Amino acid sequence: MGKTIEITDANFEEIIGSDKPVLVDFWAEWCGPCKMIGPIVEELAGEYDGKAVIGKVDVDNNPQVSAKFGIRSIPTLLVFKGGEIVDKQIGAVPKNVLSEKLDAQLA
């Protein structure tokens, strides 16, 4: 079963350069809504194992990536394809919203 990947300032470029769609969850330990969406992101990692890359960026520990994408409110979820942002979601949402965003990139 797939697991979320810990994405850092150091490995970010390498991970979003994947040939698969990449969902990145920008979060922090102190963020209530992040805790609500965390288990959903983990489930997606299992369901999309082999089809998409699912990772999380702790904004407190990785300020460069967070600043590069202007992350001001969390959770913010970005979907990358070919290294480019193709979709964005700010705030906690139901799982099906995120599934639809990933499915759109798999088509």
C-alpha positions in Angstrom: 0.0 0.0 0.0 1.3 3.4 -0.9 2.3 5.9 1.7 2.7 9.7 1.5 6.2 10.8 0.8 7.8 13.4 3.1 8.7 16.3 0.7 11.3 18.8 1.8 13.1 21.8 0.4 15.9 19.5 -0.6 13.9 16.8 -2.6 11.0 18.9 -3.8 12.2 19.5 -7.4 13.1 15.9 -7.9 9.6 14.7 -6.7 7.5 17.1 -8.7 9.5 16.2 -11.8 7.8 12.7 -11.7 6.2 11.5 -14.9 3.1 10.8 -12.8 0.8 13.5 -11.3 2.0 14.7 -7.9 -0.4 15.9 -5.1 1.4 17.9 -2.5 -0.2 18.7 0.8 1.3 21.7 2.5 0.5 21.3 6.3 1.7 22.0 9.8 1.5 20.2 13.1 -0.5 23.0 14.7 -3.1 23.3 12.0 -6.5 21.9 12.9 -7.9 21.6 9.3 -4.6 19.9 8.3 -5.3 17.2 10.8 -8.8 16.7 9.3 -7.4 16.3 5.7 -4.3 14.3 6.7 -6.0 10.9 6.9 -7.7 11.6 3.5 -4.3 12.3 1.9 -3.0 9.1 3.4 -5.9 7.1 1.9 -5.3 8.7 -1.5 -1.7 7.6 -1.3 -2.9 4.0 -1.0 -5.5 4.3 -3.7 -3.3 6.0 -6.2 -0.2 3.9 -5.5 1.6 3.5 -8.8 -0.6 6.0 -10.6 0.3 9.2 -8.8 2.7 10.5 -6.2 1.2 11.8 -3.0 3.4 13.8 -0.6 3.3 16.2 2.3 5.4 19.4 3.0 5.6 20.5 6.6 5.6 24.3 6.1 7.4 25.0 9.4 10.4 22.8 8.4 10.5 23.7 4.7 10.2 27.5 4.3 11.8 27.7 0.8 9.2 25.6 -1.0 6.4 27.2 0.9 7.6 30.7 0.0 8.2 29.7 -3.6 4.5 28.8 -4.1 3.2 31.6 -1.9 1.6 29.3 0.6 -0.2 31.6 3.0 -3.0 29.4 4.4 -2.9 25.7 5.1 -3.8 23.1 4.2 -3.0 24.0 0.6 -2.9 21.1 -1.8 -1.2 21.6 -5.2 -1.4 19.1 -8.1 1.7 19.1 -10.4 2.1 17.4 -13.7 5.4 17.6 -15.6 6.7 19.9 -12.9 4.0 22.5 -13.4 1.0 23.3 -11.1 -2.1 22.1 -12.8 -4.6 22.4 -10.0 -4.9 23.9 -6.5 -7.1 23.4 -3.4 -7.0 25.6 -0.4 -8.6 24.3 2.8 -9.9 21.0 3.9 -12.3 19.3 1.4 -14.0 16.0 1.1 -12.0 13.1 -0.4 -13.9 13.0 -3.6 -12.8 16.6 -4.5 -9.2 15.6 -4.3 -9.9 12.3 -6.2 -11.5 14.2 -9.0 -8.5 16.5 -9.3 -6.1 13.6 -9.5 -8.4 11.6 -11.9 -8.4 14.7 -14.3 -4.6 14.5 -14.6 -4.6 10.7 -15.2 -7.0 10.9 -18.1 
